[in-house]
Each structure stands twice: as C-alpha cells, then as structure tokens.
Amino acid sequence: MLAFCLFFFIAEISRSWRCPAPPGAMNLLNWSCQGLGNLWTIEALWCLVCNEDPKIVFLCETRCSKSVMESVCLKLGFRQCIVVESNDASGGLCLMWIDELAVSLRYASNNHIDTEVEVLGVQRRWRFTGFYGCPDTVECYHSWDLLIRLGATNLLPWLCCGDFSKILTAE
Ligand SMILES: *[C@@H]1O[C@H](CO)[C@@H](O)[C@H](O)[C@H]1NC(C)=O
C-alpha cells in the first residue's frame, strides 16, 4: 500500500512538472525536400505529416510548378497554401497550413515567404517567415540583407526558419 501511495505521489509530481502547452501551440514542419517531383519524396513527406501532425509546413527546394505543388498540398490534406514556383531546376518554396489558422501573406520572393499567423479564436498574432538562403554563394550577401531587412520591420513574436546552410558556409 505504501509503495502504491509512493508511486501515486511520484506520478502526480511528475505530471505536474510537465508544463501545459500555451493556447495556440502547434507543430510545424520545415523541410528542404530536394525536389518533390518523385513518388518517394511525396511519400516521405506524407509520412512526416501523418506522424507529426504539423499545423504549418514550410518546404524549400520543391523544384515544382505551381500546379503540381498545389495538388501535393491537397493530397497532404492542406487546402491552403502559398507557392513560389521554382524558376529552373532549383528553388521553389511552399507554405501550407490547416484551416484553423488565418495566414496572411506579407511578402514572398524566391528566397522567402513572410507571413502573419493567427490561430482562429485565439487573440494572438505572430509572424512566420520561411527562409531559403541564396544558393549562389557569391550572392549570399543579398540573403543577409534580406534577413536584416525582415528583422527591422518586425513588431510581432517572430519565428524564422528554413535553409540557412548556404549563407552560413559561404566565405
Ligand atoms: C529547417 O530546415 C532546413 C533545411 O532542411 C535546415 O537547414 C534548418 O536547420 C531547419 N531548422 C530551422 C529551425 O530552420
């Protein structure tokens, strides 16, 4: 009985240690998919979405046309998305989100999608930027400029994620 009580007591303590998530907390998936034009990658993405249940998905290096990307979004169960088409065999961005969010586009380019996010019913806005560092390392200072400019125009809580590896490794 004592052992049972002790167990119960410890279980209660460890339960109360876990902080509850704040209202509007969510999973977000960020992936540089290196081309979504093949079944293997789409299937891998589908598995990630099924297992992690992200409310927002940001993809870079999609290397897809707008129409292909939109049909991928629908297949994954997202009815809303912003697509930046890839201009040649590289690049391409996509942001998709669930219906319970209101996402408004501030600005998008080949290197970023900048948005404001609101969980419907929760009075709290925050900013999400999906970033894709310029693959041409010679021009990577443009990417740094872009980041600085984005940061300078910010008043909301801000999450900026994406592919920074190219601009971090450039000399
Ligand atoms: C997002 O994904 C990119 C590319 O897969 C990765 O480089 C980056 O570290 C990830 N995380 C964040 C927080 O940006």
Ligand as a Chemical Component Dictionary entry (heavy atoms), coordinates in Angstrom:
data_LIG
# 
_chem_comp.id                   LIG 
_chem_comp.type                 NON-POLYMER 
_chem_comp.pdbx_formal_charge   0 
_chem_comp.three_letter_code    LIG 
# 
loop_
_chem_comp_atom.comp_id 
_chem_comp_atom.atom_id 
_chem_comp_atom.alt_atom_id 
_chem_comp_atom.type_symbol 
_chem_comp_atom.charge 
_chem_comp_atom.model_Cartn_x 
_chem_comp_atom.model_Cartn_y 
_chem_comp_atom.model_Cartn_z 
_chem_comp_atom.pdbx_ordinal 
LIG C1 C1 C 0 14.857 23.819 -41.366 1  
LIG O1 O1 O 0 15.235 23.026 -42.472 2  
LIG C2 C2 C 0 16.483 23.362 -43.061 3  
LIG C3 C3 C 0 16.686 22.522 -44.295 4  
LIG O2 O2 O 0 16.265 21.192 -44.155 5  
LIG C4 C4 C 0 17.593 23.226 -42.020 6  
LIG O3 O3 O 0 18.816 23.651 -42.583 7  
LIG C5 C5 C 0 17.260 24.062 -40.794 8  
LIG O4 O4 O 0 18.228 23.863 -39.796 9  
LIG C6 C6 C 0 15.890 23.661 -40.261 10 
LIG N1 N1 N 0 15.543 24.309 -38.991 11 
LIG C7 C7 C 0 15.328 25.611 -38.783 12 
LIG C8 C8 C 0 14.942 25.991 -37.390 13 
LIG O5 O5 O 0 15.402 26.462 -39.634 14 
# 
loop_
_chem_comp_bond.comp_id 
_chem_comp_bond.atom_id_1 
_chem_comp_bond.atom_id_2 
_chem_comp_bond.value_order 
_chem_comp_bond.pdbx_ordinal 
LIG C1 O1 SING 1  
LIG C1 C6 SING 2  
LIG O1 C2 SING 3  
LIG C2 C3 SING 4  
LIG C2 C4 SING 5  
LIG C3 O2 SING 6  
LIG C4 O3 SING 7  
LIG C4 C5 SING 8  
LIG C5 O4 SING 9  
LIG C5 C6 SING 10 
LIG C6 N1 SING 11 
LIG N1 C7 SING 12 
LIG C7 C8 SING 13 
LIG C7 O5 DOUB 14 
# 
